[in-house]
Amino acid sequence: MRYIKDLLSFFAILIKQRFIIFQLAKRDFQNKYLASYLGLVWAFFQPAVSILVMWFVVTYGFKSGPVELGMPFGVWFMCGYVPWMFINDGILGGTNSLIEYSYLIKKVYFRPSIIPVIKIITAFIIHFFFIVLTVSFSIGYKFYPTIYWLQLPYYILCAVVLILGISWFTSAVTVFIRDMGQFVGVIMQVAFWATPIIWHHSMLQGNMRYILYLNPFYYIVNGYRETFFSQMWFFEHLRLTLYFWFVAGIFFIAGAMVFSKLKPHFADVM
C-alpha cells in the first residue's frame, strides 16, 4: 500500500514541479551539448555517422538490397535506430543521474525519484529531432503520412515507461555500487545486437522467433517501423502488446520499489 501511495505522490509531484523539472532538463541539455565549441553538432554527429556506416557496410559490403516494401536499408535502419537511441540514452543517462545530481539529493523539497525524468527529457529532445528526420526521409522515399502515424505517441509512451522503470532500479543501485554504470553499458551493447535493429526479425524461425518476442525493446523498435512503413496498429499484435506491458509493468513496479527502499540511504552514501 505504501508503494502505491509513493507512486501516486510521484505523479502529483511531476505535475506540481513540472517547471523545475523542465528547467533542470534544459540546463542538463545545455551542459551536455552546448558547453563545447561545436555544441549541438555532437548530439547528432555520432548517430548520423552510425547510420551512414551501417548503410554503407550492409548496402555495399554485404550487397544487401531493399529490406521490405521496397525500402532502402538506410531508411529501414534509421527507423529502428532512432527509438533505440532514445532507449539507450535514457537508460544510460538515468543510471548515472543520481550521482550526477547528488547535490539535489540532500534538498528536502526535491524528490530524488524525478531525477531520472530529467535525463529522459534530455534524451527526448534529441529523439524528437531524429523523428522529424525520419519523417523527412520517409516522405522522400514516398512513404507518405497515414493515419497509422498517429500511434507514434503510444510507442514513445512505451519507451518512457520502460526507461523510467529500469532507470529507477539502476540509478538507485549505482549509488551503492558504482560499477553498475559500466555493467549497464555492456548490457545495452548486447541488447543492441539482440534486437532486430540492423537485422530483420524474419531471419529467425520457429522457437527462435518466440525468444525474440521476450525482448521488450523489440516491441518498440518494431512498432516504429510498423507505424511509418508496415501500417499496422499496435492492437493487431494483442498478445505481444499484453506481454510488453506485463514486462514493462514489472520493471516499473520493481524499479519503484527498489528506489523507494534505498532512497532513505542516498544522502548518507552521497
C-alpha positions as a Markdown table, in Angstrom:
| # | Residue | x | y | z |
|---|---|---|---|---|
| 1 | Met | 0.0 | 0.0 | 0.0 |
| 2 | Arg | 2.9 | 2.4 | 0.8 |
| 3 | Tyr | 4.4 | 1.8 | -2.7 |
| 4 | Ile | 1.1 | 2.8 | -4.3 |
| 5 | Lys | 0.9 | 6.0 | -2.3 |
| 6 | Asp | 4.5 | 6.7 | -3.2 |
| 7 | Leu | 3.7 | 6.2 | -6.9 |
| 8 | Leu | 0.6 | 8.4 | -6.8 |
| 9 | Ser | 2.7 | 11.0 | -4.9 |
| 10 | Phe | 5.4 | 10.8 | -7.6 |
| 11 | Phe | 2.9 | 11.7 | -10.4 |
| 12 | Ala | 1.5 | 14.5 | -8.3 |
| 13 | Ile | 5.0 | 16.0 | -7.8 |
| 14 | Leu | 5.7 | 15.6 | -11.5 |
| 15 | Ile | 2.8 | 18.0 | -12.2 |
| 16 | Lys | 3.5 | 20.3 | -9.2 |
| 17 | Gln | 7.2 | 20.7 | -10.0 |
| 18 | Arg | 7.0 | 20.5 | -13.8 |
| 19 | Phe | 8.5 | 23.9 | -14.2 |
| 20 | Ile | 11.6 | 23.0 | -12.1 |
| 21 | Ile | 11.9 | 19.7 | -13.9 |
| 22 | Phe | 11.9 | 21.3 | -17.4 |
| 23 | Gln | 14.3 | 24.0 | -16.2 |
| 24 | Leu | 16.7 | 21.3 | -15.0 |
| 25 | Ala | 16.3 | 19.3 | -18.2 |
| 26 | Lys | 17.0 | 22.5 | -20.2 |
| 27 | Arg | 20.2 | 23.1 | -18.1 |
| 28 | Asp | 21.2 | 19.4 | -18.5 |
| 29 | Phe | 20.8 | 19.7 | -22.3 |
| 30 | Gln | 22.8 | 22.9 | -22.4 |
| 31 | Asn | 25.6 | 21.4 | -20.2 |
| 32 | Lys | 25.8 | 18.2 | -22.3 |
| 33 | Tyr | 25.6 | 19.7 | -25.8 |
| 34 | Leu | 26.1 | 23.5 | -25.7 |
| 35 | Ala | 29.1 | 23.7 | -23.5 |
| 36 | Ser | 31.5 | 22.7 | -26.3 |
| 37 | Tyr | 32.6 | 24.6 | -29.3 |
| 38 | Leu | 30.6 | 22.5 | -31.8 |
| 39 | Gly | 27.6 | 22.4 | -29.4 |
| 40 | Leu | 24.6 | 20.6 | -30.9 |
| 41 | Val | 26.7 | 19.2 | -33.7 |
| 42 | Trp | 28.0 | 16.4 | -31.4 |
| 43 | Ala | 24.4 | 15.5 | -30.4 |
| 44 | Phe | 23.6 | 14.5 | -34.0 |
| 45 | Phe | 27.1 | 13.7 | -35.4 |
| 46 | Gln | 27.6 | 10.3 | -33.8 |
| 47 | Pro | 24.1 | 8.9 | -34.6 |
| 48 | Ala | 24.3 | 10.2 | -38.1 |
| 49 | Val | 27.8 | 8.6 | -38.6 |
| 50 | Ser | 26.5 | 5.3 | -37.2 |
| 51 | Ile | 23.6 | 5.3 | -39.7 |
| 52 | Leu | 25.9 | 6.1 | -42.6 |
| 53 | Val | 28.4 | 3.5 | -41.7 |
| 54 | Met | 25.8 | 0.7 | -41.3 |
| 55 | Trp | 24.2 | 1.8 | -44.5 |
| 56 | Phe | 27.5 | 1.6 | -46.4 |
| 57 | Val | 28.6 | -1.7 | -44.9 |
| 58 | Val | 25.3 | -3.5 | -45.5 |
| 59 | Thr | 24.5 | -2.0 | -48.9 |
| 60 | Tyr | 27.9 | -2.2 | -50.4 |
| 61 | Gly | 29.8 | -4.6 | -48.2 |
| 62 | Phe | 27.1 | -7.3 | -47.9 |
| 63 | Lys | 25.4 | -6.0 | -51.1 |
| 64 | Ser | 22.0 | -6.1 | -49.5 |
| 65 | Gly | 19.0 | -4.8 | -51.4 |
| 66 | Pro | 15.8 | -3.3 | -50.1 |
| 67 | Val | 14.7 | -4.8 | -46.8 |
| 68 | Glu | 10.9 | -4.8 | -47.1 |
| 69 | Leu | 8.2 | -3.0 | -49.0 |
| 70 | Gly | 11.0 | -1.8 | -51.4 |
| 71 | Met | 12.5 | 0.2 | -48.5 |
| 72 | Pro | 16.2 | 1.0 | -48.8 |
| 73 | Phe | 18.3 | -0.3 | -45.9 |
| 74 | Gly | 19.4 | 3.1 | -44.7 |
| 75 | Val | 15.8 | 4.3 | -44.1 |
| 76 | Trp | 14.8 | 1.0 | -42.6 |
| 77 | Phe | 17.8 | 1.0 | -40.3 |
| 78 | Met | 17.2 | 4.6 | -39.2 |
| 79 | Cys | 13.6 | 3.9 | -38.3 |
| 80 | Gly | 14.8 | 1.2 | -35.9 |
| 81 | Tyr | 17.9 | 3.0 | -34.7 |
| 82 | Val | 16.1 | 6.2 | -33.7 |
| 83 | Pro | 13.9 | 4.6 | -31.0 |
| 84 | Trp | 17.0 | 2.6 | -29.9 |
| 85 | Met | 19.0 | 5.8 | -29.4 |
| 86 | Phe | 16.2 | 7.2 | -27.2 |
| 87 | Ile | 16.1 | 4.0 | -25.1 |
| 88 | Asn | 19.8 | 3.7 | -24.8 |
| 89 | Asp | 20.5 | 7.3 | -23.9 |
| 90 | Gly | 17.6 | 7.4 | -21.5 |
| 91 | Ile | 18.7 | 4.3 | -19.6 |
| 92 | Leu | 22.4 | 5.2 | -19.6 |
| 93 | Gly | 21.7 | 8.7 | -18.6 |
| 94 | Gly | 19.2 | 7.7 | -16.0 |
| 95 | Thr | 21.6 | 5.1 | -14.5 |
| 96 | Asn | 24.1 | 7.8 | -13.5 |
| 97 | Ser | 21.6 | 10.6 | -12.9 |
| 98 | Leu | 21.7 | 10.4 | -9.1 |
| 99 | Ile | 25.4 | 10.6 | -9.0 |
| 100 | Glu | 25.4 | 13.5 | -11.3 |
| 101 | Tyr | 22.7 | 15.3 | -9.4 |
| 102 | Ser | 23.9 | 14.3 | -5.9 |
| 103 | Tyr | 23.6 | 17.9 | -4.8 |
| 104 | Leu | 19.8 | 17.7 | -5.2 |
| 105 | Ile | 19.6 | 14.5 | -3.0 |
| 106 | Lys | 20.0 | 16.5 | 0.2 |
| 107 | Lys | 17.4 | 19.1 | -0.8 |
| 108 | Val | 14.4 | 18.5 | 1.4 |
| 109 | Tyr | 11.9 | 19.9 | -1.1 |
| 110 | Phe | 13.3 | 17.9 | -4.1 |
| 111 | Arg | 12.2 | 14.3 | -4.6 |
| 112 | Pro | 15.0 | 12.1 | -5.9 |
| 113 | Ser | 12.7 | 9.9 | -8.0 |
| 114 | Ile | 12.2 | 12.6 | -10.5 |
| 115 | Ile | 15.9 | 13.0 | -11.3 |
| 116 | Pro | 15.9 | 10.2 | -13.9 |
| 117 | Val | 13.0 | 12.0 | -15.6 |
| 118 | Ile | 15.4 | 14.9 | -16.3 |
| 119 | Lys | 17.6 | 12.6 | -18.4 |
| 120 | Ile | 14.6 | 11.1 | -20.2 |
| 121 | Ile | 13.5 | 14.6 | -21.2 |
| 122 | Thr | 17.1 | 15.5 | -22.4 |
| 123 | Ala | 17.2 | 12.3 | -24.5 |
| 124 | Phe | 13.7 | 13.0 | -25.9 |
| 125 | Ile | 14.9 | 16.4 | -27.2 |
| 126 | Ile | 17.4 | 14.7 | -29.5 |
| 127 | His | 14.9 | 11.9 | -30.2 |
| 128 | Phe | 12.3 | 14.5 | -31.4 |
| 129 | Phe | 14.9 | 15.8 | -33.9 |
| 130 | Phe | 15.5 | 12.4 | -35.3 |
| 131 | Ile | 11.8 | 11.6 | -35.5 |
| 132 | Val | 11.5 | 14.7 | -37.7 |
| 133 | Leu | 14.5 | 13.5 | -39.8 |
| 134 | Thr | 12.9 | 10.0 | -40.1 |
| 135 | Val | 9.6 | 11.6 | -41.3 |
| 136 | Ser | 11.5 | 13.6 | -43.9 |
| 137 | Phe | 13.4 | 10.6 | -45.2 |
| 138 | Ser | 10.1 | 8.5 | -45.3 |
| 139 | Ile | 8.4 | 11.2 | -47.3 |
| 140 | Gly | 11.5 | 11.4 | -49.5 |
| 141 | Tyr | 11.1 | 7.7 | -50.3 |
| 142 | Lys | 7.4 | 8.1 | -51.0 |
| 143 | Phe | 6.2 | 6.7 | -47.7 |
| 144 | Tyr | 3.7 | 9.4 | -47.1 |
| 145 | Pro | 1.9 | 10.1 | -43.8 |
| 146 | Thr | -1.0 | 7.8 | -42.9 |
| 147 | Ile | -3.4 | 7.5 | -40.0 |
| 148 | Tyr | -1.1 | 4.9 | -38.6 |
| 149 | Trp | 1.4 | 7.7 | -37.8 |
| 150 | Leu | -1.0 | 8.8 | -35.0 |
| 151 | Gln | 0.1 | 5.9 | -32.9 |
| 152 | Leu | 3.7 | 7.1 | -32.6 |
| 153 | Pro | 3.0 | 8.8 | -29.2 |
| 154 | Tyr | 1.9 | 5.4 | -27.9 |
| 155 | Tyr | 5.2 | 3.9 | -28.7 |
| 156 | Ile | 7.0 | 6.9 | -27.2 |
| 157 | Leu | 5.0 | 6.3 | -24.0 |
| 158 | Cys | 6.0 | 2.6 | -24.1 |
| 159 | Ala | 9.7 | 3.7 | -24.2 |
| 160 | Val | 9.3 | 6.2 | -21.4 |
| 161 | Val | 7.6 | 3.7 | -19.1 |
| 162 | Leu | 10.3 | 1.1 | -19.7 |
| 163 | Ile | 13.2 | 3.6 | -19.4 |
| 164 | Leu | 11.9 | 5.0 | -16.2 |
| 165 | Gly | 11.3 | 1.7 | -14.5 |
| 166 | Ile | 14.8 | 0.4 | -15.5 |
| 167 | Ser | 16.4 | 3.8 | -14.6 |
| 168 | Trp | 14.8 | 3.8 | -11.1 |
| 169 | Phe | 16.4 | 0.4 | -10.4 |
| 170 | Thr | 19.8 | 1.0 | -11.9 |
| 171 | Ser | 20.2 | 4.6 | -10.6 |
| 172 | Ala | 19.4 | 3.5 | -7.0 |
| 173 | Val | 21.8 | 0.6 | -7.2 |
| 174 | Thr | 24.5 | 2.8 | -8.7 |
| 175 | Val | 24.6 | 5.0 | -5.6 |
| 176 | Phe | 25.9 | 2.0 | -3.7 |
| 177 | Ile | 27.6 | 0.0 | -6.4 |
| 178 | Arg | 29.4 | 2.5 | -8.8 |
| 179 | Asp | 30.2 | -0.3 | -11.2 |
| 180 | Met | 26.6 | -0.6 | -12.2 |
| 181 | Gly | 27.0 | 2.1 | -14.8 |
| 182 | Gln | 29.7 | 0.1 | -16.7 |
| 183 | Phe | 27.6 | -3.1 | -16.3 |
| 184 | Val | 24.5 | -1.4 | -17.8 |
| 185 | Gly | 26.6 | -0.1 | -20.7 |
| 186 | Val | 27.7 | -3.7 | -21.5 |
| 187 | Ile | 24.1 | -5.0 | -21.2 |
| 188 | Met | 22.9 | -2.3 | -23.6 |
| 189 | Gln | 25.6 | -3.2 | -26.1 |
| 190 | Val | 24.4 | -6.8 | -26.0 |
| 191 | Ala | 20.8 | -5.7 | -26.2 |
| 192 | Phe | 21.5 | -3.7 | -29.4 |
| 193 | Trp | 22.7 | -6.8 | -31.3 |
| 194 | Ala | 19.9 | -8.9 | -29.7 |
| 195 | Thr | 17.3 | -6.5 | -31.0 |
| 196 | Pro | 16.4 | -6.5 | -34.8 |
| 197 | Ile | 17.8 | -3.1 | -35.4 |
| 198 | Ile | 20.4 | -3.9 | -38.0 |
| 199 | Trp | 18.9 | -7.3 | -38.9 |
| 200 | His | 15.4 | -8.3 | -39.9 |
| 201 | His | 13.3 | -10.4 | -37.5 |
| 202 | Ser | 12.3 | -12.7 | -40.3 |
| 203 | Met | 15.8 | -14.2 | -40.1 |
| 204 | Leu | 14.7 | -16.1 | -37.0 |
| 205 | Gln | 12.4 | -19.1 | -37.5 |
| 206 | Gly | 10.4 | -21.4 | -35.2 |
| 207 | Asn | 11.0 | -21.1 | -31.5 |
| 208 | Met | 13.8 | -18.6 | -32.0 |
| 209 | Arg | 11.1 | -16.1 | -33.1 |
| 210 | Tyr | 9.4 | -16.5 | -29.7 |
| 211 | Ile | 12.6 | -15.9 | -27.9 |
| 212 | Leu | 12.9 | -12.6 | -29.8 |
| 213 | Tyr | 9.4 | -11.6 | -28.5 |
| 214 | Leu | 10.8 | -11.8 | -25.0 |
| 215 | Asn | 12.9 | -8.8 | -25.7 |
| 216 | Pro | 10.7 | -5.7 | -24.7 |
| 217 | Phe | 12.9 | -3.4 | -26.9 |
| 218 | Tyr | 11.8 | -5.4 | -29.9 |
| 219 | Tyr | 8.2 | -4.3 | -29.4 |
| 220 | Ile | 9.1 | -0.6 | -29.5 |
| 221 | Val | 11.6 | -0.8 | -32.4 |
| 222 | Asn | 9.2 | -2.9 | -34.5 |
| 223 | Gly | 6.4 | -0.6 | -33.5 |
| 224 | Tyr | 8.2 | 2.4 | -35.0 |
| 225 | Arg | 8.7 | 0.5 | -38.3 |
| 226 | Glu | 5.1 | -0.6 | -38.4 |
| 227 | Thr | 4.0 | 3.0 | -37.7 |
| 228 | Phe | 6.0 | 4.5 | -40.5 |
| 229 | Phe | 6.1 | 1.7 | -43.1 |
| 230 | Ser | 4.2 | -1.5 | -42.5 |
| 231 | Gln | 1.0 | 0.3 | -41.5 |
| 232 | Met | -0.2 | -1.9 | -38.6 |
| 233 | Trp | -1.9 | -0.9 | -35.4 |
| 234 | Phe | -0.3 | -1.9 | -32.1 |
| 235 | Phe | -3.5 | -3.8 | -31.0 |
| 236 | Glu | -3.2 | -6.1 | -34.0 |
| 237 | His | -0.4 | -7.8 | -32.0 |
| 238 | Leu | -2.6 | -8.2 | -29.0 |
| 239 | Arg | -0.6 | -11.0 | -27.2 |
| 240 | Leu | 2.7 | -9.2 | -27.9 |
| 241 | Thr | 1.2 | -5.9 | -26.6 |
| 242 | Leu | -0.1 | -7.5 | -23.4 |
| 243 | Tyr | 3.2 | -9.2 | -22.9 |
| 244 | Phe | 5.1 | -6.0 | -23.3 |
| 245 | Trp | 3.0 | -4.1 | -20.8 |
| 246 | Phe | 3.3 | -7.0 | -18.4 |
| 247 | Val | 7.2 | -6.8 | -18.6 |
| 248 | Ala | 7.2 | -3.0 | -18.6 |
| 249 | Gly | 4.9 | -3.1 | -15.6 |
| 250 | Ile | 7.3 | -5.4 | -13.8 |
| 251 | Phe | 10.2 | -3.2 | -14.5 |
| 252 | Phe | 8.3 | -0.1 | -13.5 |
| 253 | Ile | 6.9 | -1.5 | -10.2 |
| 254 | Ala | 10.1 | -3.3 | -9.3 |
| 255 | Gly | 12.2 | -0.2 | -10.1 |
| 256 | Ala | 9.9 | 2.0 | -8.0 |
| 257 | Met | 10.0 | -0.5 | -5.0 |
| 258 | Val | 13.8 | -0.7 | -5.1 |
| 259 | Phe | 14.2 | 3.0 | -5.4 |
| 260 | Ser | 11.8 | 3.7 | -2.6 |
| 261 | Lys | 13.6 | 1.1 | -0.4 |
| 262 | Leu | 17.1 | 2.5 | -1.0 |
| 263 | Lys | 16.1 | 6.2 | -1.1 |
| 264 | Pro | 16.4 | 6.9 | 2.7 |
| 265 | His | 20.1 | 5.9 | 2.5 |
| 266 | Phe | 21.1 | 8.0 | -0.5 |
| 267 | Ala | 22.1 | 11.1 | 1.5 |
| 268 | Asp | 24.4 | 9.0 | 3.8 |
| 269 | Val | 26.2 | 7.4 | 0.9 |
| 270 | Met | 26.5 | 10.6 | -1.2 |
